[in-house]
Amino acid sequence: MKQGILVNGRVKILMRGRVSLYRPRRSGERKRKSARGCICGPDLSVIALRVLVKGDKDVAGLTDAERPRRLGPKKVGALRVAFVLRKKDDVTKYVVRRAI
């Protein structure tokens, strides 16, 4: 799905420069490629989504149960970004470990 194509299906687009779905091999090269529009339709089998903001009520089976994190970042920089930590915070408390 390419952003900016307001179509439900696939269309042929003349791509130039470095855009998503196309990397030119030579300077000035253009190529006509097929891309899917950004509008969702019944032909889509899977849509990957992420819950950004939790609303007033819980969605049954999705947000009503609290699940512990199974996997998490391991490096210090990634831990600081994931848990919004400062330099003086101890990152070892935030490492997700498996119980064996």
N, C-alpha and C positions, 0 to 999 in steps of 0.2 A: 504494500500500500504506500503510495507516494503522496506526500503532503502537497496540497495545492491543485490536485486533479479532481475536480468536482464531478466525478462520474461514478456510477455504481460498478461498472465492469472494467475490462482491460482496454487500453487505447495505445496506439503507436505514437511516440513522441520523439521529436528530433532533439537529441541531447547534445550539449556542447559544454566545454569547460568541466571542471571537477564538481559534479553534483552526485547525490546519492544514486546508486544503481549504475553509474558510469564513470570510468576513469579513462580519459583520452591517452592514447599511446604517443601521439605526435602533437605538436603545437597546431592549433586551429582545426583539429580533427573533430568531425561531428558524426553522430551515428543515430539512426532511427531505431529505438528500442521499445519493447512492449512493457507497459507498467500498469498496475492496477490503481484505480481511483481510491480516494480516501473516504468515500461514503460507504457505510456498512450496509449490507444487503443480505438476503436469505441464502445466497450462495456461499457465504463464509462458513467454514466448519468450526474454526477455533478463533477466539479473540483473547489475547493475553491482556489482562487488566491488573491494576494495582489500586488498593483502597488507600486514598490519600487523606480523606477527612471522614471521621466517624460521626454519624448523625445522632438524633435523639434516641431512636429505637434501635434495637439490635436486629440484624437479619438472621433468621433462624438457620442454624447450621453453618453460618459463615463468621459472624462476629459475636455470637452469644457465649462461646466457650473460649477460655484463655489457654493458648497452647504455648509451651516453652519453646525457645529457639533451639533447633536441632543442630544447625551449622551457623558459623559466624566467622568474621574476619580474624586473622591471626597476627598480622603485622601491626606495629604500633601506629603507623600513620592511618591505616584503614580503620583501626579501632577508634582513634580520635575522631575521624570523620563520621563513623556510624553512630557513636554514642555522644557526640558533641562534647568532647573533653578538652580541658586546657592542658598546658604543658606540665603543670604541677600536680595534676590528678594521676592516681595510680591506675595504669591501664591493665594490670594483671587481674584486677577484680572483675573486669568486663570480658575476659576471654571465655568463650563458650566451650565447655569441655563435656565429653561424653562420660556418663557414669558406667563403669565397667564392673 
